């Protein structure tokens, strides 16, 4: 279990935390933490039921490209700004109905404790690119032979004439020549 900080341990003036390893990342397979990971954050108590977090998260990650599957490096430098809140069951139901833009960075907790490892893991995922591409001009892999088209040319199109719709092209050509 990661670093857990209870609300009653957090000062209104702020508690500083520095994290260099997130244990739960060892279990995921979406990316690999290649370089040093550094998270610095300040937790401030905003009354008994609210805690505010500000900070920065930096890491060097190795991601697989969505097109060619080759690994490439991404530097993450994300600013952290999250509000944690505990609410009773009655107020939780009404809060779910009344949600505005300021609630987008609010995490509602069942108990008054912040699991820093879990929060930082989530923030790292949020900092990842939506489309993971090794380069803007990545050509991907050949759907037939699997060759990486960024590294070599594929000869499948020249060699194969038994493509699924090749027969339709032949029928179309035959019909055009009969006219």
One Martini backbone bead per residue (centre of mass of N, CA, C, O) as a GRO file, in nm:
protein
  179
    1UNK     BB    1   0.099   0.034   0.019
    2UNK     BB    2   0.087   0.353   0.011
    3UNK     BB    3   0.077   0.680   0.074
    4UNK     BB    4  -0.102   0.783   0.363
    5UNK     BB    5  -0.316   1.075   0.429
    6UNK     BB    6  -0.463   1.224   0.682
    7UNK     BB    7  -0.650   1.496   0.738
    8UNK     BB    8  -0.556   1.539   1.052
    9UNK     BB    9  -0.236   1.575   0.939
   10UNK     BB   10  -0.325   1.844   0.800
   11UNK     BB   11  -0.235   2.158   0.737
   12UNK     BB   12  -0.332   2.484   0.661
   13UNK     BB   13  -0.022   2.550   0.566
   14UNK     BB   14   0.107   2.278   0.492
   15UNK     BB   15   0.224   1.979   0.334
   16UNK     BB   16   0.518   1.825   0.233
   17UNK     BB   17   0.584   1.621  -0.065
   18UNK     BB   18   0.802   1.346  -0.177
   19UNK     BB   19   0.809   1.154  -0.484
   20UNK     BB   20   1.003   0.865  -0.649
   21UNK     BB   21   0.770   0.638  -0.611
   22UNK     BB   22   0.525   0.414  -0.769
   23UNK     BB   23   0.418   0.110  -0.695
   24UNK     BB   24   0.162   0.064  -0.896
   25UNK     BB   25   0.334   0.080  -1.172
   26UNK     BB   26   0.445  -0.219  -1.181
   27UNK     BB   27   0.153  -0.344  -1.284
   28UNK     BB   28   0.156  -0.200  -1.536
   29UNK     BB   29   0.143  -0.192  -1.931
   30UNK     BB   30   0.134   0.098  -2.086
   31UNK     BB   31   0.413   0.165  -1.940
   32UNK     BB   32   0.752   0.292  -1.878
   33UNK     BB   33   0.972   0.386  -1.633
   34UNK     BB   34   1.276   0.525  -1.727
   35UNK     BB   35   1.307   0.757  -1.545
   36UNK     BB   36   1.281   0.983  -1.331
   37UNK     BB   37   1.065   1.032  -1.055
   38UNK     BB   38   0.882   1.345  -0.967
   39UNK     BB   39   0.703   1.449  -0.671
   40UNK     BB   40   0.556   1.762  -0.576
   41UNK     BB   41   0.362   1.838  -0.277
   42UNK     BB   42   0.076   2.017  -0.138
   43UNK     BB   43  -0.109   1.990   0.160
   44UNK     BB   44  -0.429   2.143   0.242
   45UNK     BB   45  -0.639   2.248   0.476
   46UNK     BB   46  -1.017   2.311   0.428
   47UNK     BB   47  -1.104   2.167   0.662
   48UNK     BB   48  -1.245   1.868   0.761
   49UNK     BB   49  -1.349   1.782   0.434
   50UNK     BB   50  -1.087   1.938   0.304
   51UNK     BB   51  -0.833   1.904   0.040
   52UNK     BB   52  -0.542   2.050  -0.101
   53UNK     BB   53  -0.358   2.012  -0.416
   54UNK     BB   54  -0.017   2.097  -0.500
   55UNK     BB   55   0.199   2.062  -0.799
   56UNK     BB   56   0.450   1.829  -0.939
   57UNK     BB   57   0.505   1.613  -1.235
   58UNK     BB   58   0.787   1.400  -1.317
   59UNK     BB   59   0.872   1.209  -1.624
   60UNK     BB   60   1.009   0.920  -1.791
   61UNK     BB   61   0.864   0.758  -2.069
   62UNK     BB   62   0.769   0.441  -2.216
   63UNK     BB   63   0.601   0.404  -2.526
   64UNK     BB   64   0.373   0.273  -2.737
   65UNK     BB   65   0.293   0.280  -3.051
   66UNK     BB   66  -0.016   0.277  -3.218
   67UNK     BB   67   0.109   0.197  -3.512
   68UNK     BB   68   0.415   0.035  -3.466
   69UNK     BB   69   0.499  -0.048  -3.149
   70UNK     BB   70   0.718   0.132  -3.082
   71UNK     BB   71   0.935   0.266  -2.870
   72UNK     BB   72   0.902   0.575  -2.679
   73UNK     BB   73   0.970   0.893  -2.550
   74UNK     BB   74   0.827   1.071  -2.259
   75UNK     BB   75   0.781   1.385  -2.120
   76UNK     BB   76   0.664   1.463  -1.798
   77UNK     BB   77   0.488   1.786  -1.707
   78UNK     BB   78   0.280   1.827  -1.431
   79UNK     BB   79   0.022   1.994  -1.297
   80UNK     BB   80  -0.114   2.008  -0.967
   81UNK     BB   81  -0.486   2.019  -0.904
   82UNK     BB   82  -0.657   1.918  -0.610
   83UNK     BB   83  -0.970   1.817  -0.461
   84UNK     BB   84  -1.061   1.693  -0.148
   85UNK     BB   85  -1.364   1.503  -0.045
   86UNK     BB   86  -1.594   1.456   0.214
   87UNK     BB   87  -1.908   1.276   0.224
   88UNK     BB   88  -2.208   1.203   0.279
   89UNK     BB   89  -2.454   1.010   0.154
   90UNK     BB   90  -2.666   1.237   0.124
   91UNK     BB   91  -2.475   1.455  -0.015
   92UNK     BB   92  -2.378   1.279  -0.252
   93UNK     BB   93  -2.641   1.264  -0.417
   94UNK     BB   94  -2.670   1.575  -0.457
   95UNK     BB   95  -2.384   1.623  -0.581
   96UNK     BB   96  -2.424   1.447  -0.839
   97UNK     BB   97  -2.650   1.642  -0.952
   98UNK     BB   98  -2.446   1.891  -0.867
   99UNK     BB   99  -2.244   1.978  -1.137
  100UNK     BB  100  -1.947   2.155  -1.205
  101UNK     BB  101  -1.648   2.274  -1.317
  102UNK     BB  102  -1.511   2.271  -1.026
  103UNK     BB  103  -1.552   1.942  -0.999
  104UNK     BB  104  -1.337   1.817  -1.195
  105UNK     BB  105  -1.095   1.844  -0.948
  106UNK     BB  106  -1.276   1.649  -0.770
  107UNK     BB  107  -1.232   1.419  -0.499
  108UNK     BB  108  -1.431   1.170  -0.374
  109UNK     BB  109  -1.431   1.036  -0.049
  110UNK     BB  110  -1.496   0.789   0.190
  111UNK     BB  111  -1.233   0.880   0.336
  112UNK     BB  112  -0.999   1.084   0.530
  113UNK     BB  113  -0.785   0.996   0.273
  114UNK     BB  114  -0.469   1.017   0.105
  115UNK     BB  115  -0.351   0.845  -0.182
  116UNK     BB  116  -0.074   0.932  -0.336
  117UNK     BB  117  -0.012   0.704  -0.534
  118UNK     BB  118  -0.291   0.700  -0.673
  119UNK     BB  119  -0.304   0.997  -0.759
  120UNK     BB  120  -0.036   1.002  -0.923
  121UNK     BB  121  -0.115   0.781  -1.121
  122UNK     BB  122  -0.360   0.929  -1.239
  123UNK     BB  123  -0.202   1.187  -1.329
  124UNK     BB  124  -0.018   1.038  -1.525
  125UNK     BB  125  -0.241   0.939  -1.714
  126UNK     BB  126  -0.351   1.230  -1.779
  127UNK     BB  127  -0.059   1.315  -1.918
  128UNK     BB  128  -0.105   1.151  -2.148
  129UNK     BB  129  -0.140   1.094  -2.459
  130UNK     BB  130  -0.406   1.023  -2.654
  131UNK     BB  131  -0.196   0.978  -2.890
  132UNK     BB  132   0.045   0.730  -2.951
  133UNK     BB  133   0.333   0.874  -3.112
  134UNK     BB  134   0.654   0.867  -3.236
  135UNK     BB  135   0.533   1.027  -3.489
  136UNK     BB  136   0.359   1.219  -3.710
  137UNK     BB  137   0.478   1.013  -3.962
  138UNK     BB  138   0.372   0.748  -3.897
  139UNK     BB  139   0.311   0.431  -4.085
  140UNK     BB  140   0.339   0.172  -3.939
  141UNK     BB  141   0.193  -0.139  -4.021
  142UNK     BB  142   0.146  -0.415  -4.187
  143UNK     BB  143  -0.148  -0.603  -4.217
  144UNK     BB  144  -0.002  -0.865  -4.341
  145UNK     BB  145   0.325  -0.882  -4.239
  146UNK     BB  146   0.426  -0.658  -4.003
  147UNK     BB  147   0.591  -0.438  -4.109
  148UNK     BB  148   0.784  -0.162  -4.055
  149UNK     BB  149   0.730   0.128  -4.251
  150UNK     BB  150   0.973   0.304  -4.130
  151UNK     BB  151   1.213   0.084  -4.214
  152UNK     BB  152   1.040  -0.054  -4.455
  153UNK     BB  153   0.935  -0.193  -4.738
  154UNK     BB  154   0.650  -0.325  -4.879
  155UNK     BB  155   0.546  -0.625  -5.093
  156UNK     BB  156   0.245  -0.709  -5.078
  157UNK     BB  157   0.101  -0.549  -5.308
  158UNK     BB  158   0.277  -0.689  -5.539
  159UNK     BB  159   0.237  -1.005  -5.455
  160UNK     BB  160  -0.073  -0.964  -5.395
  161UNK     BB  161  -0.398  -1.069  -5.550
  162UNK     BB  162  -0.580  -1.201  -5.293
  163UNK     BB  163  -0.766  -0.993  -5.218
  164UNK     BB  164  -1.084  -0.951  -5.110
  165UNK     BB  165  -1.145  -0.720  -5.362
  166UNK     BB  166  -1.017  -0.821  -5.633
  167UNK     BB  167  -1.264  -0.952  -5.774
  168UNK     BB  168  -1.420  -0.685  -5.806
  169UNK     BB  169  -1.213  -0.545  -5.987
  170UNK     BB  170  -1.230  -0.754  -6.214
  171UNK     BB  171  -1.534  -0.718  -6.275
  172UNK     BB  172  -1.518  -0.420  -6.341
  173UNK     BB  173  -1.315  -0.440  -6.574
  174UNK     BB  174  -1.485  -0.635  -6.748
  175UNK     BB  175  -1.734  -0.449  -6.779
  176UNK     BB  176  -1.578  -0.207  -6.911
  177UNK     BB  177  -1.474  -0.378  -7.166
  178UNK     BB  178  -1.768  -0.461  -7.278
  179UNK     BB  179  -1.866  -0.157  -7.365
   0.00000   0.00000   0.00000
